[in-house]
Amino acid sequence: MAFKINRQIDVFGELATLNCYTVIVNIRGGKDFLALEVEDQRFDNREIKIDSKEYWFTPSVKDGSENFIKQGYEHLKTLDEFEGAVDY
């Protein structure tokens, strides 16, 4: 799972819109919190990393809950900066 999203980035002082492939590249923690390392990559060349950030949330550990990675993507979709993200 990943997202396709348009990001505005600073390129030599100018704002540019770039199609990004956004993916969770690392997840760590436990039942009390999870830290997600999220990376934006160029959509047309995923070897080019644009940005990397870390986000935290409290996962559900109830029976029948989605796995932590799925919960991570669902959490990201609740954040303003992921508005307009499309599952990919």
Number of C-alpha atoms within 10 A of each C-alpha: 10 17 21 20 21 19 18 13 14 10 9 7 7 8 11 12 11 15 15 24 25 28 19 21 13 12 17 11 13 12 10 10 13 19 16 23 16 21 19 24 21 18 18 10 10 13 9 11 15 16 13 14 10 12 13 16 15 16 20 15 13 7 6 7 11 14 11 19 17 13 17 22 18 12 16 20 17 10 9 8 11 17 12 12 18 14 13 11
